[in-house]
Amino acid sequence: MTERQVAPTATQNDPAVSTTVAADPAVESTGVHIPLTRAASAWTAICVAGLVAVGLIIFLAQNTATVPISFLWMHAESASLTVALLIAAVGGILLTCIVGMARIVQLRHLARRGKD
């Protein structure tokens, strides 16, 4: 049986109280610790992104009216609110990807410089 130590809390000040708890039942039954992998992280991220996409689709489906849109010097008299919201969402995603990509390039540059 695999056990792990936990820090005593305010209710566990009595020395008679055990400070060990059973570990994960899946690990106990197989006796094998399964590490977190990149594939598992990617799968979780894809599932979360899918749920967000479903929410976005529902939001867009409920906002189908035509509205006047103005952005800087550009004007649209009867643009679909759904299309405008979708363009704004994609723009936000692209901006986030660009900033993330710049950070990744920066970290790789620092890692290479540290190896030399």
N, C-alpha and C positions, 0 to 999 in steps of 0.2 A: 504494500500500500504506500503510495507516494504522498508525502505531506510537506507542507511548506510553513515556514514561520511567519507569523503576523505580529505587527507591533501591538502591544497592549493598549487598550483604550481606557477612557475614564471609568468604564463599567467593569473592566477586567483588572482592577488593582489587587484583587484577592489572589494570593499565590496558589490557591487550590483550583483556580480557574485555568483550564488548559489554554495555551496560546498557540495551538496548532489547529489548522483546519485542513480538510481533505482538499486535494488538488482537483483539477478539472476531471470530471468523470470520464470523458473520452480518453484522456491520457491514462487514467487508472485501468480502464477495461483493456486497452491494447498494450499498455506499458511502453508505448512509443510516443515521443514528443514530436509533433508535427510543426516545423517552423513556419513563420510567415514568409511567403514568397512574393516575388514581383507579380507573378501570374494571379495570385490571390488578391493582391492589392489592385491590379488592373481590373479584375472581375468586379470587385466591389465598386471601383470608380465608375465602371460602365453601367452597373446597376443604378447607382445614384444619378448618373447623367441621364439614364433612361427615364427615371421617375421625374426628374426636372423637365425633360422634354415633353413628357405626357402632360405635366402641369402647364407648360407653355402652350401646348397645342389646345388644351381646354380653354386657357385664357384668351388665346387668339380667336378661337371659334366663337366665343361669347362677345367679342368686340369687332363686329363686321361692318359697323357704320362707316360712312364716308365723312371725312372731316377736312377742313383746310389746314395745311401744314406749312410752317415757315421755318427755315433753318438758314441762318446767315443771309445770303443774298438770294437763296432759292425759295420759290413759293409753289405750292401745289394747291389748286382750288378744291378738288374733290378726290383726294387720295384715300385709299382704303386704310382704315385704322389698323387692320390686321397686318397689312404689308409694312406700314410704318413701324409698328411694334416689332415685327420680325427683323426688319433692317436694323433697328436699334439694338436688339438682342444679339444679332450676329456681329455688329460693330463692337459691342462690349466684349464678346468672346474673343474677337480678333485682337483687340487692344490688350486684353489679359494675356493672350498667347505671345504677343510681341514682347511685353514686359518680362514674362517668364523666360522666353528664349534669350533675351539679353542677360538675364541673371544667370542662366545656365552657362552661357558662353563666358561670362565673367568668372564663374567658379571654376570652369575647366582651365581657363588661362591661369588662374592662381594655383591650381593643382599642378599644372605642368611646370610652372616656375618653381614650385616647391620641390619637385623631383630633381631638378638640375643642380 
